[in-house]
Every structure is written in structure tokens, then in C-alpha cells.
Amino acid sequence: MTQKDILHFWRNVEIFNLPDLDVKNIKLLNGENKLPWETDKSTKKDKKRIYTLFFGKVSKENVIKQIEELFPDEKENQWKEKTIGFTCLSSIILDEKGCPDAKSYTLASFVLGLDVLKKCREISSVYRLLNNVSDEYLERFNILKTTDDENPKGNSVTREFIEKEIAYLRSISQWNDAEIKVYFTEKEVGKNIEVDYAFLNSFFLDDLNQLIDDYTELSSTVQSYLTLQPTQKRFDLIKNKKNLFNTINPEQLTEGKWPSTPKYGLCTAQLGAVNTIFKELGNSSGIQGINGPPGTGKTTLLLDVIAQVIVDRAKAILNIGIDNLFEKGEKIDIKDKYLYIYPLNAILQKNYGIVVASNNNSAVENISKELPQAKKIDKYGENAAFPYADYFGEYAKEELTGDENWGILAAALGNSKNKNKFNNLFWKSFLKDEKGNLIGNGKNKAIIDENAINFYNYLVKNQDLQKQHQDNFEIAKKEFISLLEEFKIFKNTAIDFHNRFDDYSKNVQRKTDLEKLKDENKNYEDQLNTELQKLTSEQKRVEKERDALKTSLDAINTQKPIFFFFHKLFNTQSFVKWNNEINQVWNEFNNISLELKQINNEIKKVESEKSNIINRLKNIQIELEQIEEFKREYENLKTQLCKDYQIEKVNIFDENFYNKDLKDIHLLSPYHSEKIAKLRSKIFLKALDVHKFTILANAKQFKNNLNAFFDMILGRAKVSDELTTTLWDTFFFCIPVVSTSLASASRLFPNMIKNQIGWLLIDEAGQATPQSAVGLIQRSKRCVIVGDPLQVEPVVTIPKSLVDKLISYQNVESNWSPYNTSVQQLADRISQYGTLMGNDEYSIWTGFPLRTHRRCFNPMFDIANEIAYNNQMVKGTEDKEECEYIGTSCWFDVKGSGSGDSQVIREEIELLKVKVDELRENGYKGKIYVISPFKLVANECEKILKFYEKVQCGTIHTFQGKEADVVFLVLGSHPEKEGTRKWASSKPNMLNVALTRAKKRCYVIGNKELWSQQPYFDVMINKME
């Protein structure tokens, strides 16, 4: 198995994507009347009319049935909810005259895929057939390509053409018994807007094709994403406190901080995650997974990442200088006009652009709307910390976010509607007459509204004020540098303190050891003194005896016989007597002298040992004094952090760190204080000022490039890859963040430019199929993947039996299947910093774990924590008693009978209505979410509550990323269909998501006896009344 095999497998899966047909907004093409484009219809001068034909209205359930007949799955549960909705076989876009062009036809790839399967041909042939579709279409519709026109048009479509297309589709979809009817839509779009061609096929198919074709050009990030073996070098942040301690080292503390209320800082794991992101990715490329359970502050974390990227670019601006931002301009001819584009300095390209993407549209909207909103920063109020915060706020219009904004920080550009909206509100507008038609000049060109409040006019007015803005830039630069220096002084102090921790810990143990050693040596010294005293006494005694013997010898010598020589010669009696006497004394003298020598030697030995001990004690004392000095310095640094920077001692990670419970550690905000938070937020805001005055000092270049940028993304101009990068990074320079859904990314960034995007932040990645992000990852230098594999899993519409067949065909391992993995899990497996989740039988390595939960009251928190997170999460909020509900969270036991195969229990639905009415009668006026594991149950809830305000019903997929004070969980499930309950309880994900949508109350409606027999639900029953 190779990485290319994985890409092939994913492409094969995407071939069978079933596009949605919006049956509510299509009309049947009547066979008797004129074709819509054959009638005279007027359009506004600045508009054009387009028609989209959809061939066939095919039940998705029927397509799935065809696949399942080919690849039956014996394990497939018969109760599994059916795929609902319709799809179509092909589509074609026509202009106001009914003419197609070379690009306007799309054949749904699943049609060819199913045809290949039916004919038992190699699945790889689908790709070749898809490549032939365009040429065959051009031939069928008589569209002739020329070198002069890359997108030529054909003749107006007639009924004959339509019948031929139906016959063609019937020939390749013989499995479809239904009549192929034709439907259409019509709409008006801007005259200069490139048509957004119907996207029938997978949003990811083109990207996968290109990655396979250009396999040797895979970026390092994609290669990491597809690495066959997960990282072996792992740092568990839950089991090993030391690993967690290292991640919050101030050495990695970022200068910039989002200007939220300074009172609150990031909690331990959040700060560690931000630090790790910049440590691992800041000066390189790569992927970092962040595991964010519900309510753990994923968005808050991402805001600080965004703030630091902007600070980093501001520092780069200072290094480059505002006069060196752009190179000499280039004239680009396009259609009936030309563009003048100024290439951006290479240092500012492919490094700082930020794209926030998600499979979940609401998650994307949340980020792009929250960034500019004034209420999301500490701007208003009597004690507001940042009342002056403003980044081109006048041009961040309320219509963009639905609220008052403080700056133009983000743009939602994922689809053509959003692009046009942003262009019209932010960039440029034109004069219109009373009927809303554009007013043209003599050349029939629209006239720019020079009085409109937009960024284009603002830049035009500032083109001649370069000197003034250069002066303002110098002031902002000086203030920015000053703030950075102030932060650096603090940071160095904090680093010095934090980095002393290991030495401090060693010193504590060393001091204990030294004190023990000191006592041992002191005791030994006392023993030596005692021994020395004894030896000295003995020495004196022996010396006294020796002196007495010496005196005796002297006395005996005086008694030596006269004529001693003759006495000795003849051995006289006198000599013998004298000699015996002196020999005896002399022997005694020699013996006592030897004893004295031994004593003296022993004394020297003891004195030498004592000297060694004294030196040793001296050295011990010196080392103890050094330890005390180190401790004083350590304590002084701590005092300095507390006094000078107003950091509470509890938030200084000192010698007490390892004695604290891990849950208590997660509630802390390391090295945070209001003073430091304000300083870091000021750095971020001043970085924005640096950007602002840089833009204004280069107003002409930015105006030209942004003009070209909007022409490019709106389809009015095409430029080279090099200039595409320049235009995107010019836009990112002005508006730091762009949001898009993963599905729209390939259209927003149609050029597959490797590492084009500096920073990719993927939110709710646990519910994204693994193949959905690979194209965007190829375009990105650094990827931060945030999500939770224990919440909503990827939705895969094609049968698992087919996916398994494609796995075996491509010879890849099953863990690459969208049924078994997600974007989040692939990112987690290559992230060094994380933790193991699960039990001994099944465990999974997750990325950097966020663990401080600040959303749910109990029992929701306790239940979710136990069933999904091994009780690792920490509750960061206190429950409050409130009386507007219908009691505490509880389980309403309902024993209904059910009917047929439906999962709907009528008694549960009726009780739900009663309880919602009670809730409203008690004065609760807020949002209510009604969640069920089953679509049919959710639909019945919707029917009975559809006229209730602020009540939303659905499955968990409806509510991922959302929250409400009150949630009703309506379980349903036919009493005799245990398989339905086993499915709902096969993993903790469904129950985890449902519970954690509820901030204050969760009311469960269902059969206690039946659900108590299922895993996870038994825990909920035990913890609920």
C-alpha cells in the first residue's frame, strides 16, 4: 500500500457521491409549451439570465438499492434508516438564449460508476470515461472549440437536443427504470459574473484527480497526512505532568492575544496548545491536531492563533519596510480591459494568510462572524480595556455579520453568493437608477459610486496622502517595538523562573541529601574528636612512661662500672648485673617508644580524616548556601512576577506543580494576569495599526491588487499562479482571515498551488471525511486540525459494502475508510502531543487534549465525561439554581407500543409537546433543541412543534457546534427492534453530542427499561432522576 493507493481509493469513493437535487426549487420542463428561453423575458442592464437543466429525478434510495444488490452486506441492519432525497443524472447550464458553452455540462460521476459496476468492468475505467465526457458532450451539442475562444458556445438547445440527451443517459443508466424527465431553474446574475457551474459531482473529485496526476508534487503536509505509520514519539499530556508542564513554558508564549476581557486568560491546556502550535509549526510546515471536546474553548484558542499570525506579519513588515512591500507593477490584459498588478514582496507570500474551514457550515459562519463583532472584544462599557480598538471598522458593515463590528478581520467567501456580497458591501459599488439598473457611461460601462462608503473609495481618497501615512506608520512602528520590548522583559523573567523549576526540584532533593550528609559527617567528626581525645590522653600517658624510662636509663648509665671496658671484656658480675638492668629498661623504653609512634601515627591519621571531614562540611555548607541563594533568586523571581506583573501565585507554575491534582492544574491560567493580557492584546491591536498605515501608505498598490483580486474570485479575470498568490496574500494582508466550507474550497482556490495558504485552521474536523480536506491541505503550509472524534462522525452516504469493495480493489487498509476515520483522526495520529482515550480493549491517540469544560451543568457534564472522556474533563463552571424550567434535568419514562417498523413512539411525541408547553408556561423564552437519534422521530417532533418559536428539531448532525439552555432528547425506538437501540449505543458519540448541546437542562423522553440495557445510556439513567 502506498500513499498514491490511498488517493486512488478516496477518488473511487467520491465517484459514487450522490449529488442533491433541490426538488423544492425546480420546475418540470413542460413538453407542450415553448422552452423557457424561447420566450421573451426582460432583464436588467447589468444582469443576465441563466437556465439550468437537470436530467432525471432519481431517488437516492433506488441508487443505493442498485449498489446493495451488487454488493449485499449480510451484516447490514435491516432497520437502518433509508437514504432519503433525490439526485439527477446530469445537468447543463444555458444562457438567456438557451445556448450551452463548452464548460456548462456535468454528468454525475455515479452514473458511470454504477454502469461500470453493472458491467463488471475495472473501476479504474471510470476515470477514463469521465475524461471522455467533455469531448462527447461537445460532439453531441455541436460545440466547436477554437484557439481563439477557450469557452465557445453551441446553438440554442431545442427539444431534439433534449431528447438526444435523454437517449444518451438512458443508454448508460439502464438500471434506472424511472422515466427521465427534465427539470429546470432560472435566475438572474451579474452580467460580468462567471457562471457558477452546477456542481453535480463530488466537491473533492477534481482535487483528488490532480493530486494523483501530480503525485510527485505532493506537499510535505499532505505527505504527513498520508503517512502510513503514526508517529512513535509521543508525549502523553494527561498521564505525564512533566509533558504538560513543558508545553506551558513562557519561552513559547505568543506576543499577541485576542483583545477579549483581560480578566480571563487561556486555561492550561488551551495555552499549551497555542504554544505547541507555534513551537511545532511557527517556523516550518506541518500538521498539529487539537482534541477539543464540547465546551472546551476551541474557538477561543483559535482567536489567539490568529492574533499571533497577524503580529508575526507586522514584525515582517518592519523588517521589510513599507517602501519595499511591492515590486514593479505588471500590466495584464483581460478581455475588454487590463489590470495593473503589483507583485507582493516574497517574504509576505505563502506565510501569513489564514483560512478557516470546516465540513460544518455553522462552524465556519461562527468564526467569520465572531472575529469582527464588537461584542467579542472588551471595547464597550465603563471599564472597557480596549475602547480604541478599530481596524477599518467603518468598512466592516453590519450586514456582513448581523451585528456591530470593530474591524474587517474576516471574510466568508466560500460560495458565489458570499463572494458577491462581500464585494458589494466591502469593496466597490456602482450607481443605479430608481429601478435598480446600473447607470452606464458612453462606453456602456458601469459608473462607480464615488460617494459610497466602501474600501475602494477609501483607498482612492488616500492615494495622495502617502507622506501622512508614512509618518503615522513610523509612530505605530515605534509604539509596536516598545510594546514588544516590554513584553520581552516580562517573558525573559518568566522564562528564567520557569526554566529554574527543574534545578529547583533537584536542589530541593539535593538539599535534603546534603543535610543528611552534613549530619552524617558531623556525627563522624564527633566520633573522630572523641577518638582523638582518647588518643591524646593515651599519648600523654605513654610519653610520661617513656620519659620515666629515659630517666631510668640515664640513672643506670651513671651506675656503669669503672673500667667498663674490662668489666665487659671479662663479663664480670658487676657488668652482668648492670647490663641486665639496662637491657630490661632499654627494652621497655623501645617498646613504649614504638607504642608512642603508633599512637602518633593514629593521631595523624585521625587528624587527617578530621581535616577531610572539615573540608567536606565546608563544601557542603558552601553548596547549601548556593542552594539557598538559588532559592532566594527563585523566590525573588516569583515575587517579581507577582508584584511587577500582578500574576496570582496560583497561576505561577512553581514547586507546588507536581503536588496538585491534574484537574486543578487544568483550571489554572499559567502566567496570566490582567496586566499581561492587556499588554499582549495591545501588541495585537498595534500590529493591526502597523498593517493599517502600511496599507494606506501603499494605497495605490493595494487598490490595484484588490481590484484584480475581486475580478479574479468573481470569475472576471484569470491570472498566473504567481499573481494568484500575490493577489490572495494582498487580500489576506487587509483581511487576515477567510472562511469557507471544505466543499467550497476547491472553487475558492481553483489553482492547486502548493503551500499557497500560510495557515489552515480546520474546525469540527471529527465529522469531516478524510478525503474532504486533502486538497486544501495540499494548498496549505501549516495545518491546525481541531475537533473531537467522540462527537459527530463523518456522514458517508454510499453503502459500506461498496466502500469495502473499493478498499479491497485498491489494496488499502480499512483504517483509511471514511467509515473508520476522519480528518481529525488522521491529524491526531501524527501529532506528538496528545493522550490516549478509551479503554484497554479499544484506545485511540488524540491530539493535544483540551480538558476544561465551560458549557454544561450537571448531570450532562458528568455523564458525557464518563461515557466519552475517561473522566478526564474538568468542570470550569458552577451550576446555578433557576426556577424557569420544569425541574432539574431528568428522564421522563414512557412505555409506548410503537407501530409497524417505525421508530416513532406516539406517546413520546405527545409528552414532548406537553413538556414544551409547560416550559413556556413557566416563563422560559429561550431556545429549545429537540434531538433524536432517528430522522423519522426528529421529523415527527418537527411536525408537532413547527409553529413554536425558537424550537428546532433534528438529529445530532443538525446541532453539532451549537448549544441551547434546554435540550429534549426524544429516544424513540420500537420496543421489539432492539437493533435500533444497539445502533444508537454502539459508540458514545451520539449521546455525547446530544447531552453536550444542553447548557442547563436536558430532559430525556423514552423507555427506561429498554434503554437501560444499552451501554452509555445505562450511565445516564444512573445519573438522572
PEZI-V678032 format. One line per field, one symbol per residue. psi: psi as a letter, one per 40 degrees, with the letter a starting at -180 (. if undefined). burial: 1 if it has 24 or more other C-alpha atoms within 12 Angstrom, else 0. A space follows every 50 residues. Layout:
psi=???
burial=???
This chain:
psi=hidddddddddddddehhihhgedfiihhhediiideeihhiiideiihi ihhhhhghhdddddddddddgihdehhdehiihiiiaidiihhiaeeehi aeeehhhhddddddddddefihddeddddddeddddddddefhhhiddhe giiaihhidddddddddddddefeehdihgihiiiiihiidehhhgihgd iheedddddddddfdeehiddddddehdhihdhihheddhddddddeehe dehidiihfahedhiiidddddddddddddedfaiahhhhhgiheefddd ddddddddddddddddddddieefdiaiihhhhhbeaiihhhhihddeif dehhhhiiehdddddddddddehdeeigdiidfhdfdehhgfddegided eeihieigdihhedidddddddddddciiihiadeeiihiadefiihhge eigidddddddedefdddddddddddddddddddddddddddddddddee dddddddddddddddddddddddddddddddddddddddddddddddddd dddddddeehiifddddddefidddddddddddddddddddddddddddd ddddddddddddddddddddddddddddddddddddddddddddefhidd ehgaeedeeiidddddeighfiidddddddddddddddddddddddefdd ddddddddddddeeeeihiiddddddddddddddhdhhiiiddeddddgd hghhfdhdhhhhifedehidededddddeidhhhhhaheeahiihhdiid dddddddddefiieeeieeeiidddddddehdhaihiaaddhihhiahhh ehhfdiiiedddddddddfffdihheiiiihieeafaihihhhhgidiha eiehhddddddddddddddddeeheaihhhiidhdddddddddeedehif hhiaadddeheiiidhhhhhdahhdegdddddddediedddddddedhdd hhhhhihddddeeiidddddddei.
burial=00111111111111111111100001011000001110000000010111 11111111110111111100100000000100000111111111111111 11111111111111111100001101101100100011011010000000 00110110000100110011011111000111111110111111111111 11111111111100000111111111100010011111001011111111 11111111111101111111111111111111001111111111111111 11111111111111111100111011000000000000111111111111 11111111111111111111111111111000001100111110111001 10011111111111110111111111111100000001000000010000 00111111110110010011011101100110110011011011111111 10010010001001001100110110010011001100100110010010 00100000000000000000000010011001001100100110010011 01100110010011001001000100100110011011011100111111 11111010000111111111111111111111111111111111111111 11111111111111111110011111111111111111111111111111 11111111111111111111111111111111111111111111111111 11111110110110111111111111111111111110000001111111 11111111111111111110111111000000001101111111010100 01111111111110110010000101111111111111111101100000 11111111111111111111111110111111111011111111111111 1111111101110111111110110
